[in-house]
Amino acid sequence: MPVTDVRVDDEGIFARSAREVILDVCFDGRRIWSFWLQRDGAAVGSGHLVAWPESLRDYLDGTTRLSLNEHGHETALYDAEVRLGTGEARIAVVDKQGNPLALDKDNRRVKTFAGRNAEHVRPLMDAIEEVLAALGKVGIEGFLAYGTLLGAVRGGRLIGHDSDADLGYVSSHTEPADVVLESFRIQRDLTSLGYRITRYSGAAFKILVPESDGSLRGLDVFGGFLREGHLHLMGEIRARFEREWIFPLGTATLEDREFPVPADTDRFLAITYGPRWRTPDPAFKFETPRSTVRRLSGWFRGIRTSRKEWDRAYAQRGYGRGKGPSALLQRIHDREQAPASYVDIGCGRGRDVSAVVAWHGVPSLGLDVHPRAFRLHAERHAENDGVRFWTFNLLERRHHGAVAAYAGVGLPAPRLVTARHLIDAIEPEGAPVERLAELARPLLVGGAGRLHLEFLVRWGDDGYGEELRLAAALDPDAVAAMLERAGARVLERELSPVSDEPGASITCHLVADWPARTPGGN
């Protein structure tokens, strides 16, 4: 037996194996999670301990029949009734509607295709056909890609442990800027057909497709191009490739329908998943060369800086769900007169927006990069036309214009604008202070209100910055200088510890305004 001495407790799963092995974890007979024992585990004595993923810990309070199988094998290596946490009820890994969830290869909670019947996936199959047809109308030859292509070639079915569908296309352009322009044009064309779309990068986006039971399923569209003998395909591929290995497109069967695929699917899947692509692996992780990541990020991912961290954060139910207003907003409320409107940039769950509405009843706008972050507070104010929450990317200038235009008609001055732990939550290469100044200036120029920033100045021993998933501690002098170069006037700077405990982290509360229009300003 390859796996022995299995132990399951609140810390994770411990086991011994002389060789690497892919293990499926099942709760009450349903696969929940898969991992590579040695790759994903920490060496403990002669075995390995694989910690429970953070995205699963919310559910681990109760009892379940836990079984452990080597992937692709039916014989259980471990099968026992276990209790995790202190709960008495059966552990149920489901969403609020009772739909079963599992972890994907990135340990995100998703509704996989396992257990979904033809009726459930029919809308997704219809969407694939319609999107491919729409691409064709604008001269783009789309095809199945990534896991969807893998499922079609392996067995003609969607892969059970997968959770979305993938399409790719190879542009006729060779310059990245042209590929970006083309991708946004395609997005506009698809939006005009009624599809809801969220963007990953300058060359990739997700279409949200409702299944027959109302569940949303993602249909990812990845742009690519050939340049200097290499195929570049968002989001993981750069490899030597010939055009004739892609075109003319062939066909493959998926869920009893014929779809276009690259001419040489074996070569295509080999550069995607490696030479062992025919062997199923629900715990597969891309090992993309750093050079490829740097190229694709430099060309296309400028608007995605730090986004993965927020995807992981908001996959956790409890993240950012504090009660009442933030300490920053409470301090502003105690010191300043009521604003005529409020904008919270990086609003997270949205509790500060709700607090301002409760206090003053003024028009308010919450902005956050993650579409799920503020869902509950948005639902709470759904009947109030003066309160809005928008998915917003500080690094995407296209979004800035929409906010400024809305402020001109829906957010009267004087405006209160806050950005709490925003500029320190984005990697410095994203230039978050400069982007924030670009957004704030048209909202506040001419004395139309004030900007209040809160950011980390010094990491402490208290885990404050780590809990908030901050990217960097910032120098207040440098932040002030960048704002002043953008025409701002820094009115106040106050440094304070986040608690009275020794070794507490230090934050800065900075207040600025834009007293007059500046050369090159809005």
C-alpha positions as CSV (number, residue, x, y, z in Angstrom):
1,M,0.0,0.0,0.0
2,P,1.6,3.3,-1.1
3,V,0.0,5.4,1.8
4,T,0.2,4.5,5.5
5,D,-0.2,5.9,8.9
6,V,-3.0,8.3,7.9
7,R,-4.0,10.8,10.6
8,V,-6.8,13.4,10.3
9,D,-7.3,16.2,12.8
10,D,-8.0,19.9,13.0
11,E,-4.6,20.7,11.7
12,G,-4.8,18.7,8.5
13,I,-4.1,15.3,7.0
14,F,-0.9,13.4,7.8
15,A,0.3,10.4,5.9
16,R,3.4,8.5,4.9
17,S,4.3,7.4,1.4
18,A,7.6,6.4,-0.2
19,R,6.5,8.0,-3.5
20,E,4.6,11.0,-4.6
21,V,0.8,10.4,-4.8
22,I,-2.3,12.4,-5.7
23,L,-5.0,12.0,-3.1
24,D,-8.7,12.7,-3.2
25,V,-10.4,13.7,0.0
26,C,-14.1,12.8,0.2
27,F,-16.6,13.9,2.8
28,D,-19.6,11.4,3.1
29,G,-18.7,9.9,-0.3
30,R,-18.3,13.2,-2.2
31,R,-14.9,14.5,-3.4
32,I,-14.1,17.8,-1.8
33,W,-10.4,18.4,-2.3
34,S,-7.3,16.8,-4.0
35,F,-3.6,17.3,-3.3
36,W,-0.1,15.9,-3.9
37,L,1.1,14.5,-0.6
38,Q,4.8,15.4,-0.9
39,R,4.5,18.6,-3.0
40,D,1.7,20.2,-0.9
41,G,2.7,18.8,2.5
42,A,5.2,19.8,5.1
43,A,7.7,17.1,6.0
44,V,7.0,15.8,9.6
45,G,9.2,13.0,10.7
46,S,9.0,10.3,8.0
47,G,5.7,11.6,6.6
48,H,4.0,14.7,5.4
49,L,1.3,16.9,6.9
50,V,-1.0,18.7,4.5
51,A,-2.8,21.6,6.2
52,W,-6.5,22.2,5.6
53,P,-6.8,25.0,2.9
54,E,-8.0,28.3,4.3
55,S,-10.9,28.2,1.8
56,L,-12.2,25.0,3.5
57,R,-11.7,25.8,7.1
58,D,-15.1,27.7,7.5
59,Y,-16.8,24.3,7.0
60,L,-14.7,22.1,9.3
61,D,-16.8,22.1,12.4
62,G,-18.7,18.8,12.8
63,T,-18.6,15.2,11.7
64,T,-18.1,13.4,8.4
65,R,-17.2,10.1,7.0
66,L,-13.8,11.0,5.6
67,S,-12.2,8.8,2.9
68,L,-8.9,9.1,1.2
69,N,-8.3,7.6,-2.2
70,E,-5.4,7.7,-4.6
71,H,-6.8,9.6,-7.6
72,G,-8.2,7.2,-10.2
73,H,-8.4,4.3,-7.8
74,E,-11.5,3.1,-6.0
75,T,-9.9,1.4,-3.0
76,A,-9.9,3.7,0.0
77,L,-6.6,4.2,1.7
78,Y,-8.4,5.6,4.7
79,D,-12.1,5.5,5.6
80,A,-13.3,6.6,9.0
81,E,-15.8,8.8,10.8
82,V,-14.1,11.9,12.0
83,R,-14.9,15.0,14.0
84,L,-13.4,18.3,13.3
85,G,-13.8,21.3,15.5
86,T,-16.5,21.1,18.2
87,G,-19.6,20.8,16.2
88,E,-22.1,17.9,16.3
89,A,-23.8,18.3,12.9
90,R,-22.7,16.7,9.6
91,I,-20.2,18.8,7.7
92,A,-21.8,20.2,4.6
93,V,-19.6,21.9,2.0
94,V,-22.3,23.8,0.2
95,D,-23.2,27.3,-0.7
96,K,-26.2,29.3,0.7
97,Q,-28.5,27.7,-1.8
98,G,-27.4,24.2,-0.9
99,N,-25.4,23.6,-4.0
100,P,-22.4,21.3,-3.4
101,L,-19.0,22.9,-3.5
102,A,-15.5,21.5,-3.9
103,L,-12.0,23.0,-4.2
104,D,-10.5,23.5,-7.6
105,K,-6.8,23.1,-8.4
106,D,-6.2,26.6,-6.9
107,N,-8.1,25.7,-3.7
108,R,-11.0,28.0,-4.5
109,R,-14.5,26.9,-3.6
110,V,-16.4,26.2,-6.8
111,K,-19.3,24.3,-8.1
112,T,-17.6,21.6,-10.2
113,F,-19.1,19.7,-13.1
114,A,-19.3,16.5,-11.0
115,G,-22.9,15.5,-10.6
116,R,-24.2,18.1,-13.2
117,N,-26.4,16.5,-15.8
118,A,-26.9,17.5,-19.4
119,E,-29.8,19.8,-18.5
120,H,-27.6,21.7,-16.1
121,V,-24.7,22.3,-18.6
122,R,-26.9,22.9,-21.7
123,P,-26.8,26.7,-21.2
124,L,-23.0,26.6,-21.0
125,M,-22.8,24.5,-24.1
126,D,-25.1,26.9,-25.9
127,A,-23.0,29.9,-24.7
128,I,-19.8,28.2,-26.1
129,E,-21.5,27.8,-29.5
130,E,-22.9,31.4,-29.4
131,V,-19.6,33.0,-28.3
132,L,-17.6,31.0,-30.9
133,A,-20.1,32.2,-33.6
134,A,-19.8,35.8,-32.4
135,L,-16.0,35.6,-32.5
136,G,-16.3,34.3,-36.1
137,K,-18.4,37.3,-37.1
138,V,-15.6,39.6,-36.2
139,G,-13.0,37.5,-37.9
140,I,-11.7,35.6,-34.9
141,E,-11.4,31.8,-35.0
142,G,-12.0,30.6,-31.5
143,F,-11.5,27.1,-30.2
144,L,-11.7,25.0,-27.0
145,A,-8.7,25.6,-24.7
146,Y,-7.2,24.5,-21.4
147,G,-9.4,22.1,-19.3
148,T,-12.3,22.2,-21.8
149,L,-10.1,21.1,-24.6
150,L,-8.5,18.5,-22.3
151,G,-12.0,17.1,-21.5
152,A,-13.0,17.0,-25.1
153,V,-9.9,15.1,-26.2
154,R,-9.7,12.8,-23.3
155,G,-13.3,11.6,-23.2
156,G,-15.7,14.0,-24.9
157,R,-17.0,15.3,-21.6
158,L,-16.4,18.2,-19.2
159,I,-13.9,17.2,-16.6
160,G,-15.7,16.4,-13.3
161,H,-13.3,18.3,-11.1
162,D,-13.3,21.4,-13.4
163,S,-15.6,24.3,-12.7
164,D,-15.6,26.5,-15.8
165,A,-15.2,26.4,-19.6
166,D,-12.3,27.8,-21.5
167,L,-12.0,29.2,-25.1
168,G,-8.9,30.5,-26.8
169,Y,-8.1,32.3,-30.0
170,V,-4.9,33.3,-31.8
171,S,-5.0,36.9,-33.1
172,S,-3.6,37.9,-36.5
173,H,-1.8,40.7,-34.7
174,T,1.8,40.4,-33.5
175,E,2.0,43.5,-31.3
176,P,0.6,43.1,-27.7
177,A,-1.0,46.6,-27.8
178,D,-3.1,45.6,-30.9
179,V,-4.1,42.3,-29.2
180,V,-5.4,44.4,-26.2
181,L,-7.4,46.7,-28.4
182,E,-8.9,43.7,-30.2
183,S,-9.8,42.0,-26.9
184,F,-11.7,45.0,-25.7
185,R,-13.5,45.2,-29.1
186,I,-14.5,41.6,-28.7
187,Q,-15.8,42.3,-25.2
188,R,-18.0,45.1,-26.5
189,D,-19.4,42.9,-29.2
190,L,-20.3,40.2,-26.7
191,T,-21.7,42.7,-24.2
192,S,-24.0,43.9,-26.9
193,L,-25.4,40.3,-27.1
194,G,-26.4,40.6,-23.5
195,Y,-23.5,38.7,-21.8
196,R,-22.2,39.8,-18.4
197,I,-18.4,40.0,-18.6
198,T,-15.6,40.6,-16.1
199,R,-12.1,41.2,-17.3
200,Y,-9.0,39.3,-16.2
201,S,-6.4,41.2,-18.1
202,G,-5.8,43.1,-21.3
203,A,-6.2,39.9,-23.3
204,A,-8.6,37.7,-21.3
205,F,-12.0,37.9,-19.8
206,K,-14.8,35.8,-18.2
207,I,-18.4,35.5,-19.4
208,L,-20.9,34.7,-16.7
209,V,-23.4,32.1,-17.9
210,P,-26.5,31.2,-15.8
211,E,-27.1,27.4,-15.7
212,S,-30.7,26.0,-15.8
213,D,-30.9,26.1,-11.9
214,G,-29.7,29.7,-11.7
215,S,-26.1,28.8,-10.8
216,L,-23.5,31.0,-12.5
217,R,-20.8,29.3,-14.5
218,G,-17.7,31.0,-16.0
219,L,-16.8,30.9,-19.7
220,D,-13.2,32.2,-19.9
221,V,-11.9,33.6,-23.2
222,F,-8.1,33.8,-23.5
223,G,-6.5,35.8,-26.3
224,G,-3.2,34.8,-27.9
225,F,-0.9,35.6,-30.7
226,L,2.2,34.4,-32.5
227,R,5.4,36.4,-32.1
228,E,9.0,35.5,-33.0
229,G,8.2,31.8,-33.4
230,H,6.4,31.5,-30.1
231,L,2.7,31.1,-29.2
232,H,1.7,33.4,-26.4
233,L,-1.7,32.5,-24.9
234,M,-3.2,34.0,-21.7
235,G,-2.8,33.1,-19.0
236,E,0.0,30.4,-18.9
237,I,1.5,29.6,-22.3
238,R,4.6,30.8,-24.1
239,A,6.2,28.1,-26.2
240,R,7.7,27.5,-29.6
241,F,4.9,26.7,-31.9
242,E,4.1,26.7,-35.6
243,R,1.0,28.3,-37.1
244,E,0.1,25.1,-38.9
245,W,-0.2,23.3,-35.5
246,I,-3.2,25.6,-34.9
247,F,-4.7,26.3,-38.3
248,P,-6.8,25.2,-40.0
249,L,-8.8,24.3,-36.9
250,G,-10.0,20.8,-36.5
251,T,-13.0,19.6,-34.4
252,A,-13.6,17.5,-31.3
253,T,-16.8,16.3,-29.5
254,L,-17.7,17.8,-26.1
255,E,-21.0,16.8,-24.4
256,D,-22.3,15.4,-27.8
257,R,-21.6,18.6,-29.7
258,E,-18.8,19.3,-32.2
259,F,-16.5,22.3,-31.4
260,P,-13.4,23.7,-33.1
261,V,-10.0,22.8,-31.6
262,P,-6.4,23.5,-32.6
263,A,-5.2,21.4,-35.6
264,D,-2.7,19.5,-33.5
265,T,-4.4,18.9,-30.1
266,D,-1.6,16.7,-28.8
267,R,1.0,19.4,-29.3
268,F,-1.3,22.0,-27.9
269,L,-2.1,20.1,-24.7
270,A,1.6,19.1,-24.3
271,I,2.6,22.8,-24.1
272,T,-0.3,23.5,-21.8
273,Y,-0.1,20.6,-19.3
274,G,3.2,18.8,-20.1
275,P,3.9,15.4,-21.6
276,R,1.7,13.6,-19.0
277,W,-1.4,15.5,-20.0
278,R,-3.4,12.3,-20.6
279,T,-3.2,11.4,-16.9
280,P,-6.0,13.0,-14.9
281,D,-4.7,15.3,-12.1
282,P,-7.3,17.3,-10.1
283,A,-4.5,18.9,-8.1
284,F,-2.5,20.0,-11.1
285,K,-0.6,23.3,-10.7
286,F,0.9,25.3,-13.6
287,E,4.6,25.7,-13.3
288,T,4.8,28.7,-15.6
289,P,8.4,29.9,-16.2
290,R,9.2,33.2,-14.6
291,S,10.2,34.6,-18.0
292,T,6.7,33.8,-19.3
293,V,5.0,35.4,-16.3
294,R,7.0,38.5,-16.7
295,R,6.2,38.8,-20.4
296,L,2.5,38.2,-20.1
297,S,2.2,40.4,-17.0
298,G,4.2,43.2,-18.6
299,W,2.1,43.2,-21.7
300,F,-1.4,42.4,-20.4
301,R,-1.7,42.2,-16.6
302,G,-1.1,45.8,-15.4
303,I,-4.7,46.0,-14.3
304,R,-4.5,42.7,-12.3
305,T,-1.8,43.6,-9.8
306,S,-2.6,42.0,-6.4
307,R,-6.0,40.6,-7.7
308,K,-5.2,37.0,-6.8
309,E,-4.8,37.9,-3.1
310,W,-8.3,39.4,-3.1
311,D,-9.8,36.4,-4.8
312,R,-8.4,34.2,-2.0
313,A,-9.5,36.7,0.7
314,Y,-13.1,36.9,-0.4
315,A,-13.3,33.2,-0.9
316,Q,-13.4,33.1,2.9
317,R,-16.8,33.8,4.4
318,G,-15.5,35.7,7.4
319,Y,-13.0,38.0,5.7
320,G,-13.6,41.7,6.3
321,R,-17.0,41.2,8.0
322,G,-16.4,43.5,11.0
323,K,-19.4,45.2,12.5
324,G,-20.0,49.0,12.3
325,P,-17.9,51.6,10.7
326,S,-14.1,51.4,10.5
327,A,-12.1,53.4,13.1
328,L,-11.0,55.7,10.3
329,L,-14.6,56.6,9.3
330,Q,-15.6,57.0,13.0
331,R,-12.7,59.4,13.5
332,I,-13.8,61.4,10.5
333,H,-17.4,61.4,11.7
334,D,-16.4,62.7,15.1
335,R,-14.2,65.6,13.7
336,E,-15.8,66.9,10.5
337,Q,-19.1,68.2,9.3
338,A,-21.5,65.9,7.3
339,P,-20.6,65.6,3.6
340,A,-23.1,66.0,0.8
341,S,-22.0,62.7,-0.7
342,Y,-19.5,59.9,0.0
343,V,-17.2,57.7,-2.1
344,D,-15.4,54.8,-0.5
345,I,-12.6,53.6,-2.8
346,G,-11.7,50.0,-1.9
347,C,-14.9,49.6,0.1
348,G,-14.4,45.9,0.8
349,R,-17.6,44.5,2.3
350,G,-19.2,48.0,2.2
351,R,-19.8,48.6,5.9
352,D,-18.5,52.2,5.8
353,V,-20.9,53.0,3.0
354,S,-23.8,51.7,5.1
355,A,-22.6,53.7,8.1
356,V,-22.5,57.0,6.2
357,V,-26.0,56.3,4.8
358,A,-27.3,55.6,8.3
359,W,-25.7,58.7,9.7
360,H,-26.3,61.3,7.0
361,G,-28.6,59.7,4.4
362,V,-26.4,61.2,1.6
363,P,-25.8,59.7,-1.9
364,S,-22.9,57.2,-1.6
365,L,-20.8,55.1,-3.9
366,G,-18.8,52.0,-2.8
367,L,-16.0,50.8,-5.2
368,D,-14.1,47.6,-4.9
369,V,-12.2,45.4,-7.3
370,H,-13.9,42.2,-6.2
371,P,-17.4,41.7,-7.4
372,R,-18.4,39.5,-4.4
373,A,-16.9,41.8,-1.8
374,F,-19.9,44.1,-1.2
375,R,-22.7,41.8,-2.3
376,L,-24.6,41.8,1.1
377,H,-24.5,45.5,1.6
378,A,-25.5,46.2,-2.0
379,E,-28.5,44.0,-1.5
380,R,-29.4,45.9,1.7
381,H,-29.5,49.2,-0.2
382,A,-31.0,47.8,-3.5
383,E,-34.1,50.0,-3.2
384,N,-32.1,53.2,-2.6
385,D,-31.2,54.8,-5.9
386,G,-28.8,57.1,-4.0
387,V,-26.6,54.2,-2.8
388,R,-24.5,52.3,-5.4
389,F,-21.8,49.7,-5.3
390,W,-19.6,49.2,-8.4
391,T,-17.0,46.7,-9.3
392,F,-14.0,49.0,-9.9
393,N,-10.3,48.6,-10.7
394,L,-8.1,51.5,-9.6
395,L,-5.5,50.5,-12.1
396,E,-7.9,50.6,-15.1
397,R,-8.2,54.2,-16.2
398,R,-11.4,53.4,-18.2
399,H,-13.1,53.0,-14.8
400,H,-12.0,56.4,-13.6
401,G,-14.0,58.2,-16.2
402,A,-17.2,56.4,-15.3
403,V,-16.8,57.4,-11.6
404,A,-16.1,61.0,-12.5
405,A,-19.1,61.2,-14.8
406,Y,-21.4,59.7,-12.2
407,A,-20.1,62.1,-9.5
408,G,-21.0,65.0,-11.7
409,V,-24.6,64.1,-11.7
410,G,-25.2,61.9,-8.7
411,L,-22.7,62.9,-6.0
412,P,-23.0,66.6,-4.9
413,A,-20.1,68.5,-3.3
414,P,-18.7,68.7,-0.7
415,R,-17.6,65.0,-1.2
416,L,-16.0,62.8,1.4
417,V,-13.6,60.4,-0.3
418,T,-11.9,57.6,1.7
419,A,-9.4,55.0,0.7
420,R,-8.6,52.8,3.7
421,H,-5.8,50.4,3.2
422,L,-6.0,50.7,-0.6
423,I,-2.6,52.1,-1.7
424,D,-0.8,49.7,0.6
425,A,-2.8,46.7,-0.6
426,I,-1.5,47.0,-4.2
427,E,2.0,46.1,-5.2
428,P,4.1,49.2,-5.8
429,E,4.6,48.4,-9.5
430,G,0.9,49.1,-9.9
431,A,1.7,52.8,-8.9
432,P,-1.4,52.9,-6.7
433,V,-0.8,56.4,-5.2
434,E,-0.5,57.9,-8.7
435,R,-3.7,56.1,-9.9
436,L,-5.6,57.2,-6.8
437,A,-4.6,60.8,-7.3
438,E,-5.8,60.6,-10.9
439,L,-9.2,59.3,-9.7
440,A,-9.5,61.7,-6.7
441,R,-8.5,64.9,-8.5
442,P,-11.6,65.3,-10.7
443,L,-13.8,64.4,-7.7
444,L,-12.3,67.0,-5.4
445,V,-10.7,69.8,-7.5
446,G,-11.7,73.3,-6.7
447,G,-12.4,72.6,-3.0
448,A,-15.1,70.0,-3.8
449,G,-14.2,67.9,-0.8
450,R,-11.4,66.0,1.0
451,L,-9.6,62.7,0.5
452,H,-8.8,60.7,3.6
453,L,-6.2,57.9,3.3
454,E,-5.2,55.3,5.8
455,F,-2.1,53.1,5.0
456,L,0.5,51.0,6.8
457,V,3.7,52.7,7.7
458,R,5.5,50.0,9.8
459,W,4.9,46.3,10.0
460,G,4.4,45.2,13.6
461,D,4.5,41.9,15.5
462,D,0.7,41.8,15.7
463,G,-0.1,40.3,12.3
464,Y,-2.2,43.4,11.4
465,G,-0.8,43.8,7.9
466,E,-0.8,40.1,7.2
467,E,-4.5,39.8,8.3
468,L,-5.5,42.6,5.9
469,R,-3.3,41.1,3.2
470,L,-1.3,44.3,2.7
471,A,1.4,44.4,0.1
472,A,3.8,47.0,1.4
473,A,4.4,49.5,4.2
474,L,4.7,53.1,2.7
475,D,6.7,56.2,3.6
476,P,4.3,59.0,4.5
477,D,6.7,61.6,3.0
478,A,6.8,59.7,-0.3
479,V,3.0,59.4,-0.4
480,A,2.6,63.1,0.3
481,A,5.1,64.0,-2.4
482,M,3.3,62.0,-5.0
483,L,0.0,63.5,-4.1
484,E,1.5,67.0,-4.2
485,R,2.9,66.4,-7.7
486,A,-0.6,65.6,-8.7
487,G,-1.8,69.0,-7.5
488,A,-3.0,68.0,-4.1
489,R,-2.5,69.9,-0.9
490,V,-1.7,67.7,2.1
491,L,-3.6,69.1,5.1
492,E,-2.9,66.6,7.9
493,R,-0.7,63.6,8.6
494,E,-1.2,61.5,11.8
495,L,0.8,58.4,12.7
496,S,-0.6,56.1,15.3
497,P,-0.3,52.5,16.5
498,V,-3.3,50.2,15.7
499,S,-3.4,49.1,19.4
500,D,-1.8,49.7,22.7
501,E,0.1,46.4,22.6
502,P,3.9,46.3,22.4
503,G,5.1,45.9,18.8
504,A,1.8,47.2,17.3
505,S,1.8,48.1,13.6
506,I,1.9,51.8,12.7
507,T,-0.6,53.4,10.3
508,C,-0.9,56.9,8.8
509,H,-4.1,58.9,8.4
510,L,-3.4,61.5,5.7
511,V,-5.9,64.2,4.6
512,A,-5.6,66.0,1.3
513,D,-7.6,68.2,-1.0
514,W,-7.3,69.8,-4.5
515,P,-7.8,73.5,-4.0
516,A,-7.5,74.6,-7.6
517,R,-7.3,73.2,-11.1
518,T,-3.7,72.4,-12.0
519,P,-1.9,72.3,-15.4
520,G,-2.8,69.0,-17.1
521,G,-5.6,68.4,-14.5
522,N,-9.2,67.7,-15.1
